[in-house]
Amino acid sequence: MVWKLANYIGPIPTLEEVKRFHEVEKLYGPYIDSKTQRRFMGLCINGKLKRNISVGRLNLEVKLGRKLLNYEEADHIDEDKYNDNPNNLQILSKVDNVSKSRKNNTVRRDIGYKIIDFNCDYCRLPFKIKESQLRWKLKVAKFGVFCSTSCSNKGRKR
C-alpha cells in the first residue's frame, strides 16, 4: 500500500513484511517525529511498545529481504527525507552518510530550532542565531548581542 501523507511518498510496510525481520506482534503508525519530520513506526513486542524505527529503514529491509545491521543506515539517494520509496534508498555506513550529506550541504544542525536573522550590536552586520540562544542572550546580556567574540570584546569596552 502506498501512502501520501502530507509531502511523504512511499509504501508503508505491512505487519507480515516486518515480521520477517523483527519479532513483532503489532505495528503502530506511521507517525511523524516532530523534531526530525521523518515517518516512524512503533514495534510492539509482548504487548509493549519496544522500538521506534523509521519507515525508510523498514522499506529498505523489505526491499533487501534482510534486517539491516546496527552500523548500516538507510540513506535517501535524492536527499529528500520525505521520499521513502524503496528505489530511493541505499545502505550507507553512518560515516559515509554524514560525509555525503556534508558534501551535498544537507546536514541540518538546526533541526527543531528556529533560526533568526539579527544585527550585531557593535558592527551592525546581520548574522544568524538560534531563537533560544537569542532569547537567553537578550535576558542576560549586559552589553548587547554580538556576532563574534571580537565584536563582543569591542562592545564591552565602549
Secondary structure, 3 states (H helix, E strand, C coil): CEEEECCEEEECCCHHHHHCCCCCCEEEEEEECCCCCCEEEEEEECCEEEEEEEHHHHHHHHHHCCCCCCCEEEEECCCCCCECCHHHEEEEEHHHHHHHHHHCCCCCCCCCCCEEEEECCCCCCEEEEEHHHHHHHHHHCCCCCCCCHHHHHHHHHC
